[in-house]
Amino acid sequence: MNRLPSKDEILQWISDNPTQTAKRDIAKAFGIKGAARIDLKRVLRELEAEGHLEKRRRSYRDPDRLPPVSVLSVLPPDENGDLWAQPLEWHGEGDEPRVLILPRESDPAMGAGDRLLAKLTATPGEDQDYTARLIRKIGTNPLRILGVFRKGSEGGRIVPIDKGVDKQWIVPEGAEHGARDGELVEAEQAGPKGRLGLPKARITSRLGDPTEPRAVSLIAIHQHGIPDHFPDKVLEEADRMKPAGLKGRTDLRELPLVTIDPSDARDHDDAVLAQPDDDPENEGGHILWVAIADVAHYVTPGSALDREARKRGNSTYFPDRVVPMLPDRLSGDLCSLHEGVPRAVLVARIRIDRHGEKISHRFERALMRSAASLSYEEAQTAIDGAPSDRAATLLDPVLRPLWAAYGALRQARERRQPLELDLPERRIEIDAAGKVASISFKERLDAHRLIEEFMVLANVCAAETLIAKRQPLLFRVHEEPNPDKLEALREVVKGSGLTLAKGQVLKTAHLNRLLEQAEGTEQDELINLATLRSMTQAYYNPENFGHFGLALRDYAHFTSPIRRYSDLIVHRGLISAHGWGKDGLSEVDIEQLEATAKQISDTERRSMLAERDTTDRYLAAYMSERLGTELPGRISGVARFGLFVKLDETGADALVPIRSLGNEFFHHDAESQTLMGADSGQVIGLGQRVLVRLVEAAPISGGLIAELLEIEGKSLPRGPARRSAKPGKRKLAVAKKKEAAKAKKEKRKVTRRR
């Protein structure tokens, strides 16, 4: 063929030949050679931009496709013994996709007619369109057990690790899954009681040595009582759910809303879009769209799903797993804003001026279709001038307008002056064997800040709307620091030679000026940590006490209903306030609002403790292979029993016991947070640079013990051997040293760093 095919001819070819959709296949089919290939590439890009095609690597496909998590019906095995499945959520116009099931060794048996919830991976160009990995069989929900396997003559037993639980499980011969004596295992109930009246179990996963990193998060889940097993009734409710339709919703499927999340995100509950405001009275202004998954449509008041979500309060995130608030059918499927799939949402449409100030807003209940699921890195790289093929098509219509709106919001943020702490977040990478592969600090990109600003603004809009409509809600409350914590912060600031205004109502702007003084100095990290420690903990409350850290009067959580119950309550309030349906805030919800606030504030703290303990254990396991290593760090805490040193490389805290500091007696001054040697006069305090040697790492407890080698580049004076001095003389010596140190400190105060 000498001429370039029309767009309709190209689309017909792709429809008729779904396995031959690479550009070279299309060129070969139409006899296109040489320079004409450039014109073909242009036509394909136009089709992609128009939404008729989607580029996957080097091939093009019809954009109608299955969601990443989907319900399947197992078909009878073929002549090769392969298991295929029929997708029950296919709504496309073309042929039904072929789905090949890839069973794992630990998967339960699957047969024709079984319904599965599975994770799908598109495989263009293969015999099948998708491969499927089992998440779970629908309708079956065996009890799971975590414990230590003890091998016996015929199978063995599982001894639970839960404190106070002495019930054991019999593992029949053949159900050990290769487990060895003393291994931590995950198992499921496998039948009625066996010999000795103990229930039977089948081991499904071998987690290895209980002290190994892979077991850490499981231990934390059990120790902190985090529910990780959905009751049958909850799963049955979730499995019966069907995708929400257009009825009663605004159709926003043509809006190019996009999700921007971490590259390893398992769910996508928010999508964003920005457009220039064409109103001549708002020159340079923007219209922002923030779409949030409509979880309230599926999780209705009083349902089994609702009771379980309230009990959990929130999802809990570990380096190697997530304990979700909602079952996979919702959190990973129907409530996740997957690319190209219609999804129900609540949408905030917000008008801002060129300086980022909000002019007006309104909420809608809508149906959207995500134009793309981008990672933070992909969006940032595109804006920085190196877009991927997919991001290139979104650069002008979507990404640049988003960044323009973010520029305006950033101006408003600078005027508002929320607290600007600079505390890098650790990232723990786990390899396939469950070991800690690396520990690094996450890079903070403008893409992160953009999404944060959009979400904060949407949360403010939700609170303001519910207040205006006199609708009960849960506020996100963050009160100002209490006087004692503030005084402790001032002591640290004074010891660092900096200043924090006193005798006036504290505002975040004052703290930001302090952080600016410390920025770039050796006291930078210390002042950030001390400021963080002076803060009160945020919580939920039906009464509005404002948000000190964000410098906002009205604030509520609206943007993450998949993983926070508080946001679901706010969604229900918006539904009731606008009369959008019967799934709004119920009378019981309102009656229990105070109890709910306490419940979910407690579960949030529980998750934070479990996540922190898990991080400490992972760090200890990682550092256990580096015993004897000399590591630089900074003193981050001073106590009567020793020092805490934050290590530069990993951010881990190691304890230096006071008994290891030498032979002399050390006096602890709680007010100035220092230790002073009675003989050498050495003063050890917060923020000092040190070099330590790692001497102990305990993965079970998460503890690190170190030996202090240097302070501020100088070897630690050990002092003479301890003498049997009379108590009175020792007290007198300590008092003299303390007085000398105080005088030296007062003399140093006149020189302050700016």
HULINRA-V646787 format. One record per residue. N is the residue number from 0. RES is the residue in one letter. PHI is phi in degrees with one decimal (NA if undefined). BURIAL is b if it has 16 or more other C-alpha atoms within 10 Angstrom, else e. Layout:
# HULINRA-V646787
<<N,RES,PHI,BURIAL> <N,RES,PHI,BURIAL>>
This chain:
# HULINRA-V646787
<<0,M,NA,e> <1,N,-86.2,e> <2,R,-87.5,e> <3,L,-76.0,b> <4,P,-66.7,b> <5,S,-75.4,e> <6,K,-62.2,e> <7,D,-63.5,e> <8,E,-67.1,e> <9,I,-65.6,b> <10,L,-63.5,b> <11,Q,-65.7,e> <12,W,-62.0,b> <13,I,-63.7,b> <14,S,-65.7,b> <15,D,-80.3,e> <16,N,-131.9,e> <17,P,-64.4,b> <18,T,-99.2,b> <19,Q,-126.8,b> <20,T,-116.3,b> <21,A,-71.5,b> <22,K,-58.7,b> <23,R,-67.0,e> <24,D,-64.4,e> <25,I,-66.6,b> <26,A,-61.3,b> <27,K,-65.1,e> <28,A,-63.3,e> <29,F,-104.3,b> <30,G,65.7,e> <31,I,-92.2,b> <32,K,-134.1,e> <33,G,59.3,e> <34,A,-64.3,e> <35,A,-64.0,e> <36,R,-63.3,b> <37,I,-65.0,e> <38,D,-65.5,e> <39,L,-62.3,b> <40,K,-60.5,e> <41,R,-62.9,e> <42,V,-63.7,b> <43,L,-63.5,b> <44,R,-65.7,b> <45,E,-63.3,e> <46,L,-62.8,b> <47,E,-67.1,b> <48,A,-64.8,e> <49,E,-80.0,e> <50,G,88.0,e> <51,H,-80.1,b> <52,L,-131.0,b> <53,E,-129.3,b> <54,K,-86.3,b> <55,R,-120.4,e> <56,R,55.3,e> <57,R,-109.4,e> <58,S,-123.9,b> <59,Y,-120.0,b> <60,R,-135.6,b> <61,D,-61.3,b> <62,P,-66.1,b> <63,D,-65.4,b> <64,R,-156.5,b> <65,L,-82.1,b> <66,P,-69.3,b> <67,P,-61.4,b> <68,V,-119.7,b> <69,S,-146.5,b> <70,V,-92.7,b> <71,L,-124.8,b> <72,S,-114.8,b> <73,V,-72.3,b> <74,L,-96.1,b> <75,P,-60.6,e> <76,P,-59.8,e> <77,D,-83.6,e> <78,E,-64.6,e> <79,N,-93.0,e> <80,G,84.4,e> <81,D,-75.8,e> <82,L,-97.3,b> <83,W,-114.1,b> <84,A,-138.3,b> <85,Q,-94.8,b> <86,P,-74.2,b> <87,L,-87.1,e> <88,E,-118.7,e> <89,W,-85.7,b> <90,H,-124.7,e> <91,G,-74.9,e> <92,E,-89.7,e> <93,G,-84.2,e> <94,D,-65.8,e> <95,E,-63.7,e> <96,P,-63.2,b> <97,R,-92.6,e> <98,V,-120.8,b> <99,L,-100.5,b> <100,I,-85.9,b> <101,L,-110.3,e> <102,P,-73.8,e> <103,R,-93.5,e> <104,E,-60.9,e> <105,S,-86.3,e> <106,D,-68.9,e> <107,P,-68.3,e> <108,A,-63.5,e> <109,M,-124.6,b> <110,G,-135.3,e> <111,A,-54.4,e> <112,G,94.8,e> <113,D,-64.9,e> <114,R,-103.2,b> <115,L,-124.4,b> <116,L,-100.9,b> <117,A,-135.6,b> <118,K,-93.6,b> <119,L,-105.9,b> <120,T,-127.0,b> <121,A,-68.9,b> <122,T,-129.8,e> <123,P,-60.2,b> <124,G,89.6,e> <125,E,-96.8,e> <126,D,-64.0,e> <127,Q,-105.9,e> <128,D,-86.5,b> <129,Y,-141.7,b> <130,T,-110.3,b> <131,A,-124.8,b> <132,R,-114.8,b> <133,L,-65.0,b> <134,I,-92.3,e> <135,R,-168.3,b> <136,K,-79.2,b> <137,I,-76.5,b> <138,G,95.4,e> <139,T,-121.6,e> <140,N,-151.5,b> <141,P,-64.9,b> <142,L,-63.0,e> <143,R,-104.5,b> <144,I,-128.5,b> <145,L,-121.4,b> <146,G,-171.0,b> <147,V,-99.7,b> <148,F,-82.6,b> <149,R,-116.3,b> <150,K,-72.3,b> <151,G,-126.9,e> <152,S,-68.5,e> <153,E,-129.2,e> <154,G,85.7,b> <155,G,166.2,b> <156,R,-133.5,b> <157,I,-115.2,b> <158,V,-100.7,b> <159,P,-61.1,b> <160,I,-94.1,b> <161,D,-61.4,e> <162,K,-67.5,e> <163,G,78.9,e> <164,V,-108.3,e> <165,D,-112.5,e> <166,K,-70.6,e> <167,Q,-109.4,b> <168,W,-125.4,b> <169,I,-85.7,b> <170,V,-108.2,b> <171,P,-64.1,b> <172,E,-60.6,e> <173,G,96.2,e> <174,A,-109.4,b> <175,E,-80.6,b> <176,H,57.6,b> <177,G,78.8,e> <178,A,-65.8,b> <179,R,-104.3,b> <180,D,-59.6,b> <181,G,89.3,b> <182,E,-79.1,b> <183,L,-79.2,b> <184,V,-132.7,b> <185,E,-111.6,b> <186,A,-139.4,b> <187,E,-132.2,b> <188,Q,-59.8,b> <189,A,-121.0,b> <190,G,159.1,e> <191,P,-72.4,e> <192,K,-60.6,e> <193,G,-109.5,e> <194,R,-63.0,e> <195,L,63.1,e> <196,G,73.2,e> <197,L,-91.2,e> <198,P,-70.3,b> <199,K,-93.4,b> <200,A,-142.0,b> <201,R,-118.5,b> <202,I,-72.0,b> <203,T,-108.7,b> <204,S,-144.2,b> <205,R,-98.7,b> <206,L,-103.8,b> <207,G,79.3,b> <208,D,-61.4,b> <209,P,-57.4,b> <210,T,-89.0,b> <211,E,-77.1,b> <212,P,-56.5,b> <213,R,-62.6,b> <214,A,-86.1,b> <215,V,-59.5,b> <216,S,-67.6,b> <217,L,-63.3,b> <218,I,-63.5,b> <219,A,-63.1,b> <220,I,-57.8,b> <221,H,-74.8,b> <222,Q,-66.1,e> <223,H,-94.6,e> <224,G,67.8,e> <225,I,-82.9,b> <226,P,-65.9,e> <227,D,-124.4,b> <228,H,-131.7,e> <229,F,-79.8,b> <230,P,-60.8,e> <231,D,-54.6,b> <232,K,-62.8,e> <233,V,-66.4,b> <234,L,-66.1,b> <235,E,-61.9,b> <236,E,-61.5,b> <237,A,-63.9,b> <238,D,-66.1,b> <239,R,-79.5,e> <240,M,-67.4,e> <241,K,-116.8,e> <242,P,-57.9,e> <243,A,-65.7,b> <244,G,-97.6,e> <245,L,-83.0,b> <246,K,-56.3,e> <247,G,77.3,e> <248,R,-126.5,b> <249,T,-79.3,b> <250,D,-86.6,b> <251,L,-114.0,b> <252,R,-67.9,b> <253,E,-88.1,e> <254,L,-74.0,e> <255,P,-81.0,b> <256,L,-66.3,b> <257,V,-129.9,b> <258,T,-99.5,b> <259,I,-130.7,b> <260,D,-140.3,b> <261,P,-58.6,e> <262,S,-62.4,e> <263,D,-104.1,e> <264,A,-62.0,e> <265,R,-95.9,e> <266,D,-139.8,b> <267,H,-131.8,b> <268,D,-105.4,b> <269,D,-140.2,b> <270,A,-132.1,b> <271,V,-135.0,b> <272,L,-158.4,b> <273,A,-132.3,b> <274,Q,-134.7,b> <275,P,-63.5,b> <276,D,-80.7,b> <277,D,-86.8,e> <278,D,-72.2,e> <279,P,-61.6,e> <280,E,-81.0,e> <281,N,-126.1,e> <282,E,-59.8,e> <283,G,79.4,b> <284,G,-82.9,b> <285,H,-138.5,b> <286,I,-111.0,b> <287,L,-107.3,b> <288,W,-118.5,b> <289,V,-124.4,b> <290,A,-104.4,b> <291,I,-123.5,b> <292,A,-50.6,b> <293,D,-84.6,b> <294,V,-66.6,b> <295,A,-61.8,b> <296,H,-63.5,b> <297,Y,-99.7,b> <298,V,-105.3,b> <299,T,-95.6,b> <300,P,-56.2,b> <301,G,83.1,e> <302,S,-75.8,e> <303,A,-61.2,b> <304,L,-61.4,b> <305,D,-66.7,b> <306,R,-63.1,e> <307,E,-69.2,b> <308,A,-64.3,b> <309,R,-65.8,b> <310,K,-62.4,b> <311,R,-75.3,b> <312,G,80.0,b> <313,N,-168.8,b> <314,S,-81.0,b> <315,T,-120.1,b> <316,Y,-112.4,e> <317,F,-119.7,b> <318,P,-59.3,b> <319,D,-116.0,b> <320,R,-165.9,e> <321,V,-126.9,e> <322,V,-101.0,b> <323,P,-79.5,b> <324,M,-76.5,b> <325,L,-122.8,b> <326,P,-60.8,b> <327,D,-54.6,b> <328,R,-56.3,b> <329,L,-96.6,b> <330,S,-64.6,b> <331,G,-101.6,b> <332,D,-132.9,b> <333,L,-63.9,b> <334,C,-101.0,b> <335,S,-101.3,b> <336,L,-82.0,b> <337,H,-67.5,b> <338,E,-57.6,b> <339,G,76.5,b> <340,V,-113.3,b> <341,P,-61.0,b> <342,R,-141.1,b> <343,A,-77.8,b> <344,V,-145.0,b> <345,L,-103.7,b> <346,V,-122.3,b> <347,A,-100.1,b> <348,R,-103.1,b> <349,I,-124.2,b> <350,R,-103.1,b> <351,I,-125.6,b> <352,D,-88.8,b> <353,R,-65.6,b> <354,H,-99.4,b> <355,G,87.3,b> <356,E,-83.6,e> <357,K,-72.5,b> <358,I,-94.6,e> <359,S,-162.4,e> <360,H,-156.4,b> <361,R,-151.2,e> <362,F,-113.1,b> <363,E,-135.6,b> <364,R,-99.7,b> <365,A,-142.1,b> <366,L,-124.3,b> <367,M,-128.2,b> <368,R,-137.5,b> <369,S,-61.8,b> <370,A,-77.3,b> <371,A,-169.0,b> <372,S,-105.2,b> <373,L,-99.5,b> <374,S,-89.7,b> <375,Y,-57.3,b> <376,E,-65.3,b> <377,E,-65.0,b> <378,A,-66.4,b> <379,Q,-65.3,b> <380,T,-61.8,e> <381,A,-63.5,b> <382,I,-64.6,b> <383,D,-80.1,e> <384,G,108.5,e> <385,A,-132.1,e> <386,P,-71.7,b> <387,S,-71.0,e> <388,D,-56.7,e> <389,R,-69.6,b> <390,A,-67.8,b> <391,A,-60.7,b> <392,T,-72.2,b> <393,L,-98.9,b> <394,L,-58.6,b> <395,D,-76.6,e> <396,P,-74.7,e> <397,V,-124.1,b> <398,L,-71.6,b> <399,R,-63.6,b> <400,P,-61.1,b> <401,L,-62.1,b> <402,W,-68.2,b> <403,A,-64.8,b> <404,A,-66.0,b> <405,Y,-62.3,b> <406,G,-58.6,b> <407,A,-68.7,b> <408,L,-63.5,b> <409,R,-66.6,b> <410,Q,-62.1,e> <411,A,-64.4,b> <412,R,-63.9,b> <413,E,-63.5,e> <414,R,-73.3,e> <415,R,-73.5,e> <416,Q,61.0,b> <417,P,-68.4,b> <418,L,-64.6,b> <419,E,-108.9,b> <420,L,-70.7,b> <421,D,-118.2,e> <422,L,-125.2,e> <423,P,-57.8,e> <424,E,-96.4,e> <425,R,-77.2,e> <426,R,-124.0,e> <427,I,-103.2,b> <428,E,-96.1,e> <429,I,-107.4,b> <430,D,-86.1,e> <431,A,-61.9,e> <432,A,-86.5,e> <433,G,85.8,b> <434,K,-86.5,b> <435,V,-75.9,b> <436,A,-80.9,e> <437,S,-162.3,e> <438,I,-130.6,b> <439,S,-141.1,e> <440,F,-107.0,e> <441,K,-66.2,e> <442,E,-77.9,e> <443,R,-96.7,e> <444,L,-102.3,e> <445,D,-62.0,b> <446,A,-61.0,b> <447,H,-63.7,b> <448,R,-65.9,e> <449,L,-58.9,b> <450,I,-62.3,b> <451,E,-59.8,e> <452,E,-66.0,b> <453,F,-62.5,b> <454,M,-68.5,b> <455,V,-59.1,b> <456,L,-63.4,b> <457,A,-64.0,b> <458,N,-63.6,b> <459,V,-62.8,b> <460,C,-60.2,b> <461,A,-63.4,b> <462,A,-62.9,b> <463,E,-63.2,b> <464,T,-63.3,b> <465,L,-69.4,b> <466,I,-65.2,e> <467,A,-62.7,e> <468,K,-91.9,e> <469,R,53.5,e> <470,Q,-102.3,b> <471,P,-59.3,b> <472,L,-158.3,b> <473,L,-105.5,b> <474,F,-87.2,b> <475,R,-92.8,b> <476,V,-107.7,b> <477,H,-137.9,b> <478,E,-83.7,e> <479,E,-70.1,b> <480,P,-60.0,b> <481,N,-77.7,e> <482,P,-58.0,e> <483,D,-64.6,e> <484,K,-66.3,b> <485,L,-67.2,b> <486,E,-67.1,e> <487,A,-63.7,b> <488,L,-62.8,b> <489,R,-63.0,b> <490,E,-63.6,b> <491,V,-64.6,b> <492,V,-62.2,b> <493,K,-62.2,b> <494,G,-65.2,b> <495,S,-90.9,b> <496,G,79.2,b> <497,L,-111.0,b> <498,T,-130.9,b> <499,L,-133.7,b> <500,A,-53.2,e> <501,K,-129.8,e> <502,G,82.6,e> <503,Q,-146.1,e> <504,V,-65.3,e> <505,L,-70.7,e> <506,K,-125.7,e> <507,T,-61.1,b> <508,A,-61.6,b> <509,H,-65.0,b> <510,L,-67.0,b> <511,N,-64.5,b> <512,R,-66.3,b> <513,L,-63.5,b> <514,L,-63.9,b> <515,E,-67.2,e> <516,Q,-59.9,b> <517,A,-81.4,b> <518,E,-58.7,b> <519,G,84.4,e> <520,T,-98.2,e> <521,E,-69.2,e> <522,Q,-91.2,b> <523,D,-54.6,b> <524,E,-64.0,b> <525,L,-59.0,b> <526,I,-67.2,b> <527,N,-62.7,b> <528,L,-65.1,e> <529,A,-64.2,b> <530,T,-65.3,b> <531,L,-59.9,b> <532,R,-67.4,e> <533,S,-78.5,b> <534,M,-76.0,b> <535,T,-80.6,b> <536,Q,-86.5,e> <537,A,-70.3,b> <538,Y,-154.2,b> <539,Y,-106.0,b> <540,N,-156.9,b> <541,P,-68.5,b> <542,E,-96.8,e> <543,N,-97.4,b> <544,F,-112.2,b> <545,G,79.9,b> <546,H,-123.4,b> <547,F,-63.6,b> <548,G,-60.9,b> <549,L,-90.3,b> <550,A,56.1,b> <551,L,-127.1,b> <552,R,-82.9,e> <553,D,-120.2,b> <554,Y,-149.5,b> <555,A,-143.8,b> <556,H,-85.7,b> <557,F,-125.9,b> <558,T,-95.4,b> <559,S,-139.0,b> <560,P,-70.0,b> <561,I,-67.6,b> <562,R,-119.2,b> <563,R,-137.6,b> <564,Y,-69.0,b> <565,S,-56.7,b> <566,D,-67.1,b> <567,L,-64.2,b> <568,I,-62.3,b> <569,V,-65.1,b> <570,H,-59.6,b> <571,R,-62.9,b> <572,G,-61.7,b> <573,L,-65.4,b> <574,I,-63.6,b> <575,S,-66.5,b> <576,A,-62.9,b> <577,H,-99.7,b> <578,G,64.9,e> <579,W,-86.4,e> <580,G,162.3,e> <581,K,-90.2,e> <582,D,-99.2,b> <583,G,-85.2,b> <584,L,-68.7,b> <585,S,-89.5,b> <586,E,-62.0,e> <587,V,-65.2,e> <588,D,-54.5,b> <589,I,-67.8,b> <590,E,-62.0,e> <591,Q,-94.5,e> <592,L,-58.2,b> <593,E,-66.7,b> <594,A,-65.4,e> <595,T,-63.6,b> <596,A,-58.6,b> <597,K,-66.1,e> <598,Q,-59.0,b> <599,I,-78.4,b> <600,S,-66.9,b> <601,D,-67.7,b> <602,T,-67.6,b> <603,E,-63.8,b> <604,R,-65.3,e> <605,R,-59.3,b> <606,S,-65.7,b> <607,M,-61.7,e> <608,L,-65.3,e> <609,A,-63.8,b> <610,E,-66.5,b> <611,R,-67.5,e> <612,D,-60.7,b> <613,T,-64.4,b> <614,T,-60.8,b> <615,D,-60.8,b> <616,R,-69.2,b> <617,Y,-62.8,b> <618,L,-62.9,b> <619,A,-65.0,b> <620,A,-64.0,b> <621,Y,-65.5,b> <622,M,-78.7,b> <623,S,-63.0,b> <624,E,-88.4,e> <625,R,-124.2,b> <626,L,-60.3,e> <627,G,89.5,e> <628,T,-76.1,e> <629,E,-89.8,e> <630,L,-131.7,b> <631,P,-81.7,b> <632,G,-169.3,b> <633,R,-139.1,b> <634,I,-66.8,b> <635,S,-112.2,b> <636,G,-159.7,b> <637,V,-130.5,b> <638,A,-134.2,e> <639,R,-61.8,e> <640,F,-93.5,e> <641,G,156.0,b> <642,L,-117.6,b> <643,F,-109.1,b> <644,V,-117.7,b> <645,K,-88.1,b> <646,L,-77.5,b> <647,D,-60.7,e> <648,E,-67.0,e> <649,T,-113.2,b> <650,G,78.2,b> <651,A,-71.4,b> <652,D,-101.4,b> <653,A,-110.7,b> <654,L,-91.9,b> <655,V,-105.9,b> <656,P,-62.1,b> <657,I,-64.2,b> <658,R,-66.7,e> <659,S,-92.1,e> <660,L,-81.9,b> <661,G,136.6,b> <662,N,-88.4,b> <663,E,-85.9,b> <664,F,-84.1,b> <665,F,-113.7,b> <666,H,-92.5,b> <667,H,-98.1,b> <668,D,-109.1,e> <669,A,-66.9,e> <670,E,-66.9,e> <671,S,-92.5,b> <672,Q,53.8,b> <673,T,-135.2,b> <674,L,-118.4,b> <675,M,-128.7,b> <676,G,-70.9,b> <677,A,-67.6,b> <678,D,-99.6,b> <679,S,-84.7,b> <680,G,77.1,b> <681,Q,-62.7,b> <682,V,-105.0,b> <683,I,-115.0,b> <684,G,-142.9,b> <685,L,-59.4,b> <686,G,87.6,b> <687,Q,-70.4,b> <688,R,-76.6,b> <689,V,-139.0,b> <690,L,-121.9,b> <691,V,-126.2,b> <692,R,-113.6,b> <693,L,-75.3,b> <694,V,-115.7,b> <695,E,-154.8,b> <696,A,-140.6,b> <697,A,-118.4,b> <698,P,-58.3,b> <699,I,-64.5,b> <700,S,-96.2,e> <701,G,82.8,b> <702,G,-91.7,b> <703,L,-123.8,b> <704,I,-116.8,b> <705,A,-133.4,b> <706,E,-111.2,b> <707,L,-79.8,b> <708,L,-106.3,b> <709,E,-138.8,b> <710,I,-125.8,b> <711,E,51.6,e> <712,G,81.0,e> <713,K,-115.9,e> <714,S,-61.6,e> <715,L,-74.1,b> <716,P,-66.1,b> <717,R,-87.4,e> <718,G,75.1,b> <719,P,-70.8,e> <720,A,-60.1,e> <721,R,-62.5,e> <722,R,-106.1,e> <723,S,-85.9,e> <724,A,-70.4,e> <725,K,-68.5,e> <726,P,-54.2,e> <727,G,-65.6,e> <728,K,-63.3,e> <729,R,-63.6,b> <730,K,-61.0,e> <731,L,-63.7,e> <732,A,-64.0,e> <733,V,-63.0,b> <734,A,-62.6,e> <735,K,-63.2,e> <736,K,-62.6,b> <737,K,-63.2,b> <738,E,-64.6,e> <739,A,-64.9,e> <740,A,-64.9,b> <741,K,-65.5,e> <742,A,-63.8,e> <743,K,-63.8,e> <744,K,-66.5,e> <745,E,-63.6,e> <746,K,-66.1,e> <747,R,-75.0,e> <748,K,-63.6,e> <749,V,-67.8,e> <750,T,-103.9,e> <751,R,-119.4,e> <752,R,-81.4,e> <753,R,-111.2,e>>
